[in-house]
Amino acid sequence: MQTQNRFLDDLARVATGAAGAFTGMRGEVESRLRDQFERILGRMNLVRREEFEAVKAMAAKARAAQEALEKRLAALEAKTGVKKPAARRATKR
């Protein structure tokens, strides 16, 4: 749509060009921020989600095995009549 006022036409073209430039600038800023965050996170010595889940599963399995062994030991102690020794305090090495 063209108006009779040339000034308004020029202003509309400038606004359209500025909007396009801002869109391009936004993409560039997002790209640079993403790169910077990736660099920062790369230096932070973080654990990946898959590694965390694997260690979490190993810990759960070890805990279940420890609880099963505790029950088994309690049953053997009850069967043999041996009293359970007093709990020892953890010592620092």
LINFENLIN-V569502 format. One record per residue. N is the residue number from 0. OMEGA is omega in whole degrees, -180 to 180 (999 if undefined). Layout:
N;OMEGA / N;OMEGA
This chain:
0;-178 / 1;179 / 2;179 / 3;-176 / 4;-178 / 5;179 / 6;180 / 7;177 / 8;179 / 9;179 / 10;178 / 11;178 / 12;179 / 13;180 / 14;178 / 15;178 / 16;179 / 17;179 / 18;177 / 19;179 / 20;179 / 21;177 / 22;178 / 23;180 / 24;179 / 25;178 / 26;179 / 27;179 / 28;178 / 29;180 / 30;180 / 31;177 / 32;179 / 33;178 / 34;-180 / 35;178 / 36;179 / 37;177 / 38;-180 / 39;-179 / 40;178 / 41;180 / 42;-172 / 43;179 / 44;180 / 45;179 / 46;177 / 47;-177 / 48;-179 / 49;180 / 50;179 / 51;-179 / 52;179 / 53;179 / 54;178 / 55;178 / 56;178 / 57;179 / 58;178 / 59;179 / 60;179 / 61;179 / 62;179 / 63;178 / 64;180 / 65;179 / 66;178 / 67;178 / 68;177 / 69;178 / 70;-180 / 71;179 / 72;178 / 73;179 / 74;179 / 75;178 / 76;179 / 77;-178 / 78;-177 / 79;179 / 80;179 / 81;179 / 82;179 / 83;180 / 84;179 / 85;-180 / 86;179 / 87;175 / 88;177 / 89;179 / 90;177 / 91;178 / 92;999
